[in-house]
Amino acid sequence: MCRSIKTLRRESDPASEEEIRAAALQFVRKVSGFRQPSKKNADAFEAAIDEVAAASRRLLESVG
């Protein structure tokens, strides 16, 4: 779907918070169609990034 999102599940080197957040940002950009949201949509955009990052973190911890 988004070629710039890297695989974060690595046995020898767990993903950093920065990597998880960057992947979440790329996902939200792809889904929303916005590279940079308007001021009106900024809060929703940031909330979506936070939620995707949290879900990704939980997933990585569960499948580790």
Secondary structure as a PSIPRED ss2 file (coil, helix, strand):
# PSIPRED VFORMAT (PSIPRED V4.0)

   1 M C   1.000  0.000  0.000
   2 C C   1.000  0.000  0.000
   3 R C   1.000  0.000  0.000
   4 S C   1.000  0.000  0.000
   5 I C   1.000  0.000  0.000
   6 K C   1.000  0.000  0.000
   7 T C   1.000  0.000  0.000
   8 L C   1.000  0.000  0.000
   9 R C   1.000  0.000  0.000
  10 R C   1.000  0.000  0.000
  11 E C   1.000  0.000  0.000
  12 S C   1.000  0.000  0.000
  13 D C   1.000  0.000  0.000
  14 P C   1.000  0.000  0.000
  15 A C   1.000  0.000  0.000
  16 S C   1.000  0.000  0.000
  17 E H   0.000  1.000  0.000
  18 E H   0.000  1.000  0.000
  19 E H   0.000  1.000  0.000
  20 I H   0.000  1.000  0.000
  21 R H   0.000  1.000  0.000
  22 A H   0.000  1.000  0.000
  23 A H   0.000  1.000  0.000
  24 A H   0.000  1.000  0.000
  25 L H   0.000  1.000  0.000
  26 Q H   0.000  1.000  0.000
  27 F H   0.000  1.000  0.000
  28 V H   0.000  1.000  0.000
  29 R H   0.000  1.000  0.000
  30 K H   0.000  1.000  0.000
  31 V H   0.000  1.000  0.000
  32 S H   0.000  1.000  0.000
  33 G C   1.000  0.000  0.000
  34 F C   1.000  0.000  0.000
  35 R C   1.000  0.000  0.000
  36 Q C   1.000  0.000  0.000
  37 P C   1.000  0.000  0.000
  38 S C   1.000  0.000  0.000
  39 K H   0.000  1.000  0.000
  40 K H   0.000  1.000  0.000
  41 N H   0.000  1.000  0.000
  42 A H   0.000  1.000  0.000
  43 D H   0.000  1.000  0.000
  44 A H   0.000  1.000  0.000
  45 F H   0.000  1.000  0.000
  46 E H   0.000  1.000  0.000
  47 A H   0.000  1.000  0.000
  48 A H   0.000  1.000  0.000
  49 I H   0.000  1.000  0.000
  50 D H   0.000  1.000  0.000
  51 E H   0.000  1.000  0.000
  52 V H   0.000  1.000  0.000
  53 A H   0.000  1.000  0.000
  54 A H   0.000  1.000  0.000
  55 A H   0.000  1.000  0.000
  56 S H   0.000  1.000  0.000
  57 R H   0.000  1.000  0.000
  58 R H   0.000  1.000  0.000
  59 L H   0.000  1.000  0.000
  60 L H   0.000  1.000  0.000
  61 E H   0.000  1.000  0.000
  62 S H   0.000  1.000  0.000
  63 V H   0.000  1.000  0.000
  64 G C   1.000  0.000  0.000
